[in-house]
């Protein structure tokens, strides 16, 4: 274990250097780079009342717009110090430096045979302007102004060798000797046998791309792709890093084993793949926001109902001031269920990443079955899983899902597989990783199953039913083993979520339209006492829960991380789901001064430090 941790630390350093190198402007005048090399120029996000106003502001200081970011009423541009100074003094304009983001995660063990990267034959997205979405403020990743267009992927009609089975779509697929356990752990296997497979529902995955493993039987289910890295607008032709492939195959992989069981959660769901991170897992805010812009614009065309965001960065502003969060909120308002990773910075409190700190979305922590999938008594929360509350007092994560030693697709020629070939299975292109990235992917698949069963569900109602049906971890005495700040409502339960009729129990008291318009912002019911213990209060400020109550509404940092617990089939929360509600923000919380704010209320400028996403964690 010591060797593993040391190797991960070395790798983090190497990846950080690569990310910095990748972020440096190129001398080539290609899209996404400055027109000429300049040591003084840097890319910034410029926000105003509209894209047109932001564009005019950039032109007025003699700069050129790099990209239009409609979803946050902004543009990106390369600016020198004098231009930055002039824009800062301009009324109605906000500036944010384009931050770095980095995908990082831990690998598994077992050598695989080398195989060349298989590229998908995806059509590029047709270029056309997108409509303006209510304004937002803070840097992230650029929004693309291109719409997704259909993808033509080769159907797997037959294979020359190996056993094949029918998967219900008229397409024959190779079978695997290995069976993943996570569909069983959340009950998705039972739904699949009943014909609920996510068919007709599209999951958008914004990540590092997709290697279309023939065993996963994606066929025509990959309906559109877009590669926004380095200012691009072309199709995704693979996944040189590997993270996106792993996440996508967990959520919607169609591979089957010899017994006919699916390895993914929603094996007939469609996919829209947006690549915003390069071959070393590095990206920029502008790229990520650009990808989100295209996904929202293409929602109706491809029936995009679910958006998986398996990345994160440390919060450096209130949730409503972060441009990435604003773009994510716009996606939720547009009717897309957004599922995010909580982060891998646990077990310390208040470690939820951006965009998981957005109160509206579904933020997912991770559990491990402790390598005994058929023995639930030793299941436990993964030590790396980030913990709430958020800086605005919201309870996060909403729930937990399997995220320890997750086996899923990856090409043996990918960056991650080459770093640690022992993570590959010896006979199949499967790879082992741990993280809340994987837990988010499981949840995205479950949401697709819910939406196939009831296409009329709104994002708020999907979140409500997931909360109402999750199974919290309990002790032998029947009290909660973890507080809501650690496990949320508990372990996701796909069967119960599909069968649930709950409504009105999520995002109560919040108003996403007012939040995006900047007229109202919101805080949650979490607070901290003078001893550093976190607790839930009602809307009049009265404390719920005591250290001995076991009601899950109180938490100190003391916690037996290596102890296993059962996941209860049912639990009556003493205070209902009031902990998932919010109220209009006023003075905030005493702890808010500890936030390393990147934006001030006056200048609207950003810090220059890079943000990491999906940190390396040991397999659990």
N, C-alpha and C positions, 0 to 999 in steps of 0.2 A: 504493500500500500504506500509506503514512503517513496518508493521508486516511482510509482504512478503519479503521486502528487508532484514530485519534483519535475517529472517529464511534462506534466500539464503546465507548470509554472514557466518552464523554458519555452513551451509552445506558445503560451500567451504572449510572452515577450516578442517572439518571432513574428506572430501574427500582428501584433501592434505595430511593429516596424514596417511590415508589409502593407498594413492599412494606411499608414502615413505616406508610404511611397506611392501607393495607388491613388491617394487623394491629391497628390501634387499635380497642378495643371501641366498638361503636355504642351510641347512646342508645336504640335500639329493643330491647325485650325479646324478641328473636327467638332461635331455637335457635342455640347456639354463641357467644352474646354474654352479658355479665353482665346480671342482672335489672335493674340500675340503673347509670347511669354513675358511675364513681368513679375519681378520679385515682390512688388508692392501690391499686386492685385490679389484679391481673394473673392470667392463666390459668396454672395449674400442673398438672403430672401428679403424681398421688399414687399410689404403689405400696405394696402390702402383700402378705401371704401369699395373699390372694384378693381378688376384686372386692368381696365383701361386707365384708371387713375394711377395705379402702380406703374404701368408702362410709361405714362407721361412723366412721372416723377423721375424715373430712370433716365429718360431722354433729356430731361431738363438739366441734368448734371453731366451730360455728355457721355453717358454709358449706354451699352447695348443690352437689350433683354436676351437672356440665355434661354429661358423657358417660361411659359405661362403656367401658373398654378391656380387654375380656376377654382378649385375646391376650397382654397383658403383666401381667395381674392388677392392673389399676389403673383409675383414673378421672381425669377432668380436672375442675377446679373453679377458680372465680375467688376468689382469696384476698387479704386485706389483710396488711400486714406483721405484725400481731399474730397472725393465724391461721397465717401461715407459721412464725413463731417457735415457736408451740405444737406444730405438726406436726413440726418439726425435732427437738424434744425427745422425741418419742413413739417408743418402742421398736418396731422392726419396720416402720417407715415410711420410705420414700424420697421425696424431692421433686425434681422437675425442671421448670424453667420451659419453657413452650411456645415452642420456638425457631421463628424464621422460616426458610423455605426459598424459594428463588427459581429458576425455570426461565429460563435465558438461553442464547442460541446465535446463531451468525452466519448471515447470509442469503446469497442468491446474486445473480443479475442477469438482468433482462429484465422488461419491463412486461407486466402481464396486464390483461384487461378486468375491470371490476368485476362481481361477482356476489354476490347476497345469500346469507347463510348458510343452508344447508339443514339443518333440524333433523330428527333421527330421532324416530320415534314409539315411544319406549321406555316400557315399563311401569315404574313405581316398584318398588323392592324391598320385599317384604313385611316388616314389622317383627316380629322375634321374637328372643328372647335366644339368644346363642351360648354354647357350652360354654367352660369355662375351659381355658386353655392354660398350660403350665408357666411360672412367673414369669420376669420379665425386669426390667432396671433401666436407665433413661435416657430423656430426652424425645425425642419425634419428632413423629409425626402421629397424631391420635386414631383409635382403632379404632372402626368402626361396629358397632352391635349389630343391624344389619338384614341380612337375607338377600336375595340377589339373586333376582328373580323374572323370568319369561320376558319377552322383548322381542318386540314385533311390529313388524318393519320391513318396508316395502313391497318386494316382489320386483320386479325389473326384468324384466317379461315381454316387453316389446317397446318399441321406441323409434321415434319418429315420423320421425327423419331420421338420416342417417349410416350408415356401414357397420357391420354387426354380425357377430359370430362366435359360435359355440357354445363354451362354456368347459367342457363336460363335466358341468355340473350341471343342465342343462335350462333354464338361464337365459341369455338373450341379452344380450351386453354390447357397448357401443360400443368401437371400436378407436381406438388412439392412433397417431400418426405417430412418436412418440418411444419409444425402448426404453432402459430402464435397463440398466446394465452389471453391477450387483452380483450378480444371480442367476448370471450367467456366471462371474464372478470366484471364486465359492465353489463352483461346480458344481451349484447348485440347478436350473438350467435342464435339465440332463440328467435329473435325478430327476423333474422335472415332466413331461417327455416320456414317462417310463416309468410315469406315473400316480401318483407319490408327490407329493402336493400339500398334505399336512397335513390331509386330510379326516378329520373326526371328532375332531380334537384341538382343544382350546380354549386360546387364549392370553389371559391376563388382562393388560391394559395399564393401569397406574396412572399417570396423567399429567394433561394439561389438557383431556381430553375427546376427542370425535371428530366431525368434519364428514363425514357420509356422502356422499362424492363418488359420484355415480351411475356414473362411469366405473370405479370400483374394484369394482363388482359385489358389494357386501357382502351385499345381499339379506337373507335370513334368517340369515346367519352371525353377525350381532351378536345374541347370544342373551340378553344381560342388560346393564344399565347401572346405575350408581349415582353420584350427585353428592353428595359429602360436604363440599363447600366450605361454609363458614359454618354448619356444623352441619346441613346438609341431608340428606335421605333420599330425595330424588326421583330421577327419571331424568336421564340426560345428554341435553341437547337440542341440543348442538353443541359447537364448540370455538372460542371467541372468540379464544384466543391462537394456536393453530395447531400447537404442538409435538407434542401427542398425536396429531393427525391424521397428521403427517409420519411419526412413529415407527410407528404402526399400519399405514400403507400399505406401509412397507418390510417389515414382518414378515409381513403377511397380505393385502396388496392384490391384488385379482383382476383389475385392468385388463390388457388385452392390446393389443399393437400389431398393425400390419397383417400381420406375419408370424406371428402367433399366439403370440408369446412373452409370458410374464407379466412384469409390472413388479415384482411382489413375490416374496418368497421362498417362502411357504407360502400360495398363493392360494386354497385351499379350507379353510383352518383357520377355526374359529369364533373369535369374539372376545367377551370380557367387558370392558367399558370402565368404569373407575372414575375419576372426575374428582376430584382432590384439590388442584388449583391453579386460581387464579382467572383472570380475563380478561387480567391483566398477567403471568401466570406466577408469581404469588406464592402461597405456601401456608404452612401451619403444621404442626408435628410431629403435633399431635393429629389433623389431617385425614388425614395420610398413614397413621398407624397405624390410624385408623378404617377407611380403605379396605382395608388389609391384613387387618384383622379380618374384614371382609365377604367378601373373596376366599377366605380359608381356610375360612370357614363354608360357602361355596357350592361348594366343590371337587367334591364328589360329584355334586351336582345338575347341574352344567354341564360335568362332565369337564374341569375346569381342570387342565391338566398343566404349563403353562408360565406364568411370571410375568415380565413385562418391567418393569424399573425403570430408566428412563433419566434418572436424577437422582442427585445426590450432595451431600454436605456435608463439610467438613473434619472429620476425627476429633478428638474432644476427650475421649475416654476410651478405655480398652481396649475392644475390640470387644464383649465380653460385657456391658459396663455401659451400652451405648447402647440405649435402648428401641426405636428403629427397628430396630437390628440384631437385637434379641431377637424382634421381630415377624417379621422376615425369616427368622430361624433357625426359628421355629415353622412358617412356610410350607414350608421345606425338609423339616422333620421330618414334615410332613403329607403329603409325597409330591409336592410341586410343585417343578419345576425352576426355580430363581430365576436369572435372567440380569440382571446389573447393568452399568452403564457404569463404566469405570475412573475417569473424570474427565478434565477438559481442562486440568489444571494442569502438564502435562509441559513440558520434558523433565526437570525436577528430580526427584531420587529421593525416595522415600517420600511421593509425592503422590497415592496412591490414596484415593478418597473413601469416605465412608459412604454406602450399605451395602456397597460393593465390597470393603471391608476384612474382611468376614466370611469366614473361611477355607473354609466349606462351599460357598458359592455360586460361580457361574461369572461371573468378572469379565472384561470385554472391553475391550481397547485398540483403537486405530484405525490403519489404514494408508491410504495413498492410492495410486492407480494413476498419479498424476502427469499426469492427463488423457490418458493413452495406454492405454486398457483392453486393447488387443490387443498391447501390448508390455510383457511382465512384467519386462524387464530394468531398468526405471527405477522399479519399485514400491518404496516405502519406508515406514517407520514415520512416522506423522504426528507432527510436532514437538510438537503440543499434547497428545498421548496421555500420560496419567499413568503413572508408573513406580513399581514396587515398590522394596524390600519394604515390608510393612506394619510398624507399630510393634511388633507382636508377632513379627516375623520370618518371616511367610509370604510366599511368592513370589506376586506379582500383577503383571500380569494373568495369567489362565490361558491366554489366546490373544488373537489380534487378528483383526479383520474389517474390511471396507471401511467407512470413515467419513469420507472426504474428498469434498467437492462432491457430496453425495448428493441426487439428484432424487427427490422423492416428493410426494404429494398435499398441498395446502393451499388453503383458500378464499382468494380474493383480497381478501375482506372481513375477514380475520383481523388480529389485532394485529400479528403479525410481518410479514405482507404489506404492511400499511399503513406500517410503519416503513421498509421497503425494497422498494418495488414492483418494482424492477429485478431482484429475486430470482425473480420469477414468469416462467414461460414465456409468450410472447405469445399463444398460441392455446389453451393447455390449463392447467388448474388444477394446475400442478406447480411446485415450489419447490425451491431449492437451499440446502442447509445442510451444515455439517461438524461433526463431534463424535463422541465415544464413545457418545453417545445413539443415533446411527444404527448404529454398529457393534454395540451391544447388540441392537438390533432385528433386524439381519441374523441374529445368533446365535439369537435366540428363534425366528425362522422356521425355521432349520435344525433346532433341537431338535424343533419340531413335525413336521418331515419324518421325523426319527428315530423319534418316538413313533408315527406312523402305521405305519411299517414294522415296529416291534416295540413294541406297547403294554405289554409286561411290564417294560420298562426302569425301574429305580429312578433317582432323581435322581443318586445316586453313580455308577451305571453309565453314565448319559448323560454325566456329566462325564468319566469315565474314557475313554470312546470318543472324545469330542471331543479330549482330550489326546493319545490314542494316534494319532489320524488327522491332526492338524494338521501343516502344512508349514512348517518354520522357514525364515527367510531365511538364505541362505548366500552367502559370498564366492566369487569365481572359483576359489579354492583349495580350496573345500569346507568351510571352517570357518564357524561360525555368525557371521552379520553382527551380530546383537544378542544380548544375554544373556537369560536367562530372566526377569530383572527388567524387561525392556523388551517382549519379545514372547511371554513364556510359552512354550508349546509351538509357537507359530507361527501361520500363517494357517489359519483354519478351512477344512475340506475336507468339504463336505456328502456327496459320494458315498462317500468313505472312511469317514466317520462312520457312515453308514447301513449300510455293509457290514462294519463292524468287529465283532469278537467279543470284544474286550478286556473284562476285568472286574478289579476289585480294585486299580485303580491310582490311585484318587482318594480323598482324605479318610482315608487310612490312618493309624491311630493316634488318630483323633479320635472323640469320643463326644458327639453333639449333645444327647442326653438329659441327660447329666451336666452339659454346658455350660449348658443352659437351667435346670437345677435348681440351679445354683450350686455343685455339689459338686466339679467339676473344670473347669479352663480350660486352654487349650493355646497353645503357641508353635510357630513354624515353624523351618526349618533355616537361615534367612538370618542373617548376622552381618556386622559391619563391623570392618575392621582399623584400626590406629592411624593409617593414612594416609587414612582416609575411603573406602576401597574396600570394596564389598560382595561377599560371597562366600557359597557354600553349604557348609555343614558336614554331616557325617554325625551320627548320633545320639550318638556318643561325643565330638563336638566337633572332630573332625579336619577340616581344610579340604579341600574338593574344588576343583579348578580353579586355574589360575594365570593371570596377565595374558596370557601368550603361548599358552595351551593352545588357545584357540578352542573350548572345550567348552561355552561359554555359562553356566558356573557361577560366573563372576567378572566383576565390572563396576566400572569407574571412571567418573567423570562425562564423560571425554573420549569423543566420539562424532561421526562425520561425518553430521550430520542430513540433509544435502542429497544424499547418495549413494544411488543405487538398487541393489537387489539382487534376484536371483531367489529365488522361494520354492520350496525343494527339494521334490521329490516324495517324498522319504524321507530320514530322518536317524536314526542310532542314537545316542541319548543315552548318554553314557559312564557315567552313573550311574542309568540308568533314570528312573523318575518319583519317586524318593525325595524330590525337592525339593517335591513336592506333598503330603507327609505332615506330621504334627505329633507333638508329645509333650506330656506334662503340664507345665503352666506352673509354674515355680518362682521363680527370682529375676528373670527377665526379661532385658532387654538394656540395655547401657550407654547407648544412645541414648534410652531411654524417658523420661528426665527432660526431654527437649526437647518433649514433647507438651503442648500447652496444655490440660491436663485440665479438663474441666468438672465432673467428679465426683471428690470425694475419697472415700477408703475409709470415712471416719468420718461425714461430714455427709450425703453423698448429695445435695447440692444442685447446681444447674446455674449456669453462667455465663449472662450476659444477652445476649452478642453474637449477632447473627443469623448464620445459615449460608447461603451461596450454593450453588446447584446448577446444573450445566451452564453453566459460564462461557462468555462470548463468545470465539470463536476465529476466525481468518481461514480462509476456505475453502482447502483444500489438495488 
